[in-house]
């Protein structure tokens, strides 16, 4: 058996290539939209991808199942569990095989058995792997968003992200029952989760890439919970805010993502089209903010922030001095289905005026200033500056009417990485009297100033 985990770090997302060396066949579980990544990895291991499956209709990234099938001819194996609201719209495709609980996928000497594990979503499947040449004891569980290292998948997204009312308590109760399906499985079972630390699909995911069921039985709060009521209460408390784009991902993944064939290089434009999205470093943006632009510095958090702040029906022009950065940014946007990139342009090629973003220390903040904390709820609850107003970055653009027009607005985050983005949102909205708190909360803590908890 050949088993290759593949992690898309920027969304803490895991997919898996599993192959049978004896027959040269392979299956991919939960691929992202970059088909060439899996094709190249299979070729490196003398494998041919003959099957693709996914654990559920994803909310945090655009599925690459159709993309990879179009590139390889592989059969797609998709869940047929859940009610009519959780059926794939492209299920009639001749390359689709629908799966129910207990159905099997044979890959050479390997067998993957679908295990219906609802709770995170109604149609969710986990896949139990048996490597027959090594014996009939189950080797691995590819658990998707059912079971993580140290946590389980959140059951509240249907209500909080997709606006399907009355589903999160029922989902939590269903998830508690689904966990009982693990009781008959051995401690030695390897658990390969769909996400790691940093994903918004849970609140306390571990950072290690793999665990065992035995270890999780001793350490995972969810497997230690003995009461449905206490489990429901615990799992619904403290979940991170679901990004706006999650609802769009659910819709696109259910309907069937457009097949790109390949992610094309962004065009170098002579003049911008649509919204200017400045992906330069925060330092460059602070030095020369481009009037009317939205700042989303390219880096580890880029796709997540883009999913919060960009629209799916409006073209954008990337602003950067680096064509390779534009290429990488367009790829990241494609991973969450933002295919509206008109091209890229260098800041020197723009006619829009520029200005520096003001920065102040806490000692320079006056009582007349309106201080906003743009961190998430858990960060705010751990301590914040007295008198600050909580407006998480992802919601800021929807809360502009609550902000004063006659006072300076000072934005702060944890270390300064998000506050430049916030200032660009405010300036876009015509609020020019803005500043960011230099160094964020970390700078405040270094000065040993008191925070409110």
N, C-alpha and C positions, 0 to 999 in steps of 0.2 A: 504494500500500500504506500502511496505517496500522498502526503497531506501538507498543503502549503497555505498558511494564513496570509491574507493580504489586508493591510490596514490603510484606510484613507484617514490620515491623522487629523485633518482639519475638521472633520465631523466625527472623529473617534469611531469610525465605522469599520466593521470587519466583514470581509467576505472570504470564501474558502474554495480552493481548488483541491479536489480529492480524486486521485487516480489509481488505477490498477496497473501495476507495472507489467503484469503477465499478458494483458490484452491491449495495453496502450490506450485504454478508454478513460475519460475523465468527466466529472461533473463539477459545475461551479454553483455555489450557494450564495445567494444575496449579492450579485455583482452590482457595481456602480456602472456608470454609463460609458466608461473608457474600455471598449472591447479589446483594443490592442494589448492592454496590460495583461489580460488573461490569456490571450492567444500566444503572446510571446512567452509567458511563463510555462504554458503547456508545452510549447515547442522545445524549450530548454530542458524539459523533463521527458521528452520523447512521448508525449501524450497528445491525444486528439479529444477535444471537447465534444461530447456527444449528447450531453444533457445539461440543463440549467434549471435551478429551482430557486424559490424564494420563500422565506418563512411567513411573510404576510405582506399586506399592502402598506408600504412604508410611508412615513410622514416626514422624515428628516432628509431624505435625498431621493433623487429620481432613479428609479430602478433601471439597471442595465440589461435586464433579462431579454427584452425584445431586440436591443442593439446587438447583444452577443449572439443571439439566435440567428439574426439576419447575416452576421459576419461568418458564422460557422456552419449553419444548417442544423444546429443542435435542437433537440426536442425540449420544449418548455414544460415543466411540471409545476402546476399551480393549484393552490388550495380551492376546494369546492365546498368548504365548510362555511358556517355563518349563514345568515338569512339573505334575502334578495338584495339587500343594500351592500353586501360584501362579496359580490360576484364580479369577476373580471369581465369587462365589456368586450374583450377580445378572446373570450374563451372558445369561440367557434373556430378560431384559427386551426388549420390542420396540424400545425406544429405544437399545439397545446394538448397536454394530457392533464386531466383534472384529478385531484387527489382527495380522498377521504381518509379519516382516521384508520390507520392500519394498512393502508396501501403501501406498496414497496416499489423502489426504484433499484434496478440491478445494474451495477457498473462492474463488468468483469466478475471478479471474485468477491465483490463487495455488495452489501445490501444496505440501503437506506430505507428505514420504515418511518412513515409519516405519523406523528403523534399530535392529535388535536389538543392544543393548549391555549384555549381562549382566556381572555381577561384583559390583556393589553389591547388586543383587537379580537372581534368574534371569530375571524377566520384563521387565526394564527396556528401555524404548524411548527413543531420542532422535528428534527430528523435524527433518528437513532441509528448509528452505524455499527454494523457487524463486519469484521474482517475475517471471512470464513477460513482462509488458510491458517490463521492464528488461533481459531477456536470460535465457539458460538456465544461466548460471553460478550455482551455489548461493549464496544471499544470507546465510542464517543457519542455525545449528544451535541448537535448543532442547535443551540437553544434560541437563536434569534433574539427577540425582545421579551422572551418568557423568563429566562433565568440569566442573571448577570453574575459577575464576581462580586459578592457582597451585597447584592440587591436583586430586585425583580423589576420587570417592565411596568411602567406607570399605567394605570387603567383610566386616567382622567383625560387623556388627549381628545377622545371623541367629543367630550363636552366642552373642554376649555379651548381646544384648537379648532375643532370642526363644528362647534355649536350644536351638537346633538344632545339636547337636554335630557337629564335624568339617567345618564349612562354610567357616570363614574362610580357611584356606589355599587350598582349592579355589576359593573366590570370588576371592581375590587373583590366582591364576593365570589364571582366566577373564577378569578385568578387564584383565590385561596383554595378553591376546590381543584383547580388544575394542578396545583403543586402536589396534591396527593398522588398524582400519577407517577411521581418520582419514587414513591415508597418501595416499589418492587424492584428498583434498579440497584446495581451494586455500588459500593463506595468507590470502587476503582474507576468508575465511569469518568472519562474526561469531559469537561464542559467547555465548549467553544462558543462564547457569546457573540451576539450581533454588534455589541458596542462595548467600549471601555470608558474610562474616566474622561469627562469632558463632554459627553453626550447629554443632550436635553431629554433623552428617553428614560431617564431615571434620576434619582437625587443623590445616590451615594455609591456609584459604580467604582469598582476597583480598577487599578491601573494595570495589573498583570494580565497577560493575554489569554491564559488558560488556567483552569482550576479543576478540582475533582469534586464529584458529588459528595464524597465523604467529608472533605474539608468544608464544603458549604453547609453540610448538615450541622457542623460544629460551630460555624462562625456567622452564617448568613442570617440576619434578623428575621427574614421572611420564613425561612425553614424552621426557625426556632419558635415561631409564633404558633400557639395552640388554640387560639380563639379567633373565630371569624370577625367578631366585633372589634377586637383589639387590632387585628390585622388591617381591617378597613380603615380604622382611625389612623394608624401609623402610616400607611402607604399614601394616604391623601394629604398628609401634612407635609409642608415644606418642599413640595415639588417645584422645580424651576419654572419660570414663565415660558410657555410654549411660543416659539417664534411665529410670526404671522404666516410665514410661507408654508408651515406644516399643513394647513388646510388645502392649499393649492397642490402640494405634493400628493396628498391623499387622492384628490380628484384626478390628477394626471396619471398616477400609478394605477388607479382603477381603470381608467379609460384606455390606457396604453400609451406610454411615452412615444413621441415621434422618433423614428429611426434616423439618425444623422448620417450613418455610414462612416463618417469620420468628423472630428471636431476641426473645422476649418480655421486657418490663421486669420486673425482680425485684420481688417483693411486699415492701412495708414491713410487717414482722411486729410483732405486739404482744409476742410471746415467741419465743425462739429454738427452732429445730428442728434436731437433729443437732449436728454439730461447729461450734463457733464459729471462724471464720476471720477474724482481725483484719487488715484490709487498710489500716489507717491508716499514717501515716508511721512510720519506725523511731523517730524522736524521741518521738512521741506514745506509742508502745508502751512505750518505755523508762520514760517518766514514769508510765504507768498500765497495766501489764500486767494483763490480765483473766484471772483464775484459770480454768484449764482450756482456754484458747484456744490456737490455733495461729496464730502471727504470720507472715503473708506480705505484707509491705508492697506496695501496688499501685505498679507502675512498669514499667520496661523488662524486668526479669527475671521478672515475675509469672507468665506462663503456664508457663515452663520450671520454675520452682520448684514451682508448683502440681502440675505433672505428676509431679514427684519425690515429693511429700509427701501428696497427697490420693488417696483411694480412689474408684473409679468406682461403688461400690454403697452409698455412705453419704451421706445428705443433709448439706448444710452451710448455715450462716447466715453471711452476710458482715457484719462489724462495721465500720461507717463512719459518719461524720457527714455524708456527701455522697451524695445519691441518684444524681447523675450518675456518681460514682465507682463506685457499685454497678452501674449499667448497663454501664459500660465493663468492669468486672471480669467480669461475667457473660458479656459478648461474648468476652472473651479465653479464659475457661474453655470456652466452646462451641467455640472453634477447636481445642481438643484433646479434644473429646468429653466434657468434664465437665459434664453437663447436670443435676446433682443439686443445684442451688442452690434451697433452699427460699425464700429471700428475704434481706432485709437488716434490720439493726437498729442503732440508734445506741447507743454505749457507755453513755450516760446512762439508757437504757431497760432496762439489764440489772441484775439483782440480784446477780450474781457479784462477789465482792470483788476489789479491785485492789491492786497493789503496784508499786513501782519495780523495774526491773532493775538489779542492781548492776553497776558498771563499775570496773575497776581498771587501773592502769598496770603495765608490766612490773616496775617496781621494787617494786610492792606484792604481786607474786606470791611466795608463800613456797614452800620446798621441800616442804611438806606438801600443796600444791595439786596437782590433777591437770589438766595443761594439754592441751587438745585443739585440733588444727589442723584446721579443717573445710573447708579449700580442696581443690581437685581435685589430682590426682596431679602434673600438670606444675608447678603452683604450689609444691607441697611440695618437688618435686625441685630447684626453682630456689633454695631456701633456706628454712629453718624454724628455729624457736627450739629450742635445745638442751633435750632432755628432754621435748619435746612428743610426743603420740601422734596419729597421723594417722587421722582419722575424717571423711571427706568428708560434707558436709551431707546429701546425698541418701541416704546409707547410715546416718546417725546413728540413726534410729528403729529400725533392725534390729540395732544393736550395743549397745543399752542394757544388756544383761546383762554386758557386759565392763567397765562403768564402776563405780567404787567408790561405795558409799553413805555411807562415813564420812569422805570428804574433800571439800573444796570443788572443784568442777569449773569451770575457767576456759576459755572457748571464744574462739578468735580466727580471723579470716579475713584478707583482704587489707587492707581499709580500714574495716571495721566494718559493712558492709551486710548480711552474712549472720549475724553472730554473735547478733543479737537473735532471729533465726529459730531458731537452735540453742538458745538459752536457753529459748525457748517449748517446744521439743520436750522438753527435759530436765524442765522444770517440769510439763508435761503428764504425764510419766511418774512424777511424784512425787519428783523430785530437786530439792529446793528450795534447797539450798546451792550455787548456781551464780552465775557472773559472766561478763561478757564483757571482753576486753582492749580498752581504749579505743583506737580508731583502728587496730587491727589491726597487721599487719606494717608497713604504711607508717609508722605512728607509731614503731615500733621502729627502722626504718631511719633516720628523721629524727634519732633520738637516737644514731645511729651505734653501735648495739649489734650484736654479732657474731651472725650466723645460721649454722646448720649447713647445708651444701649436700649 
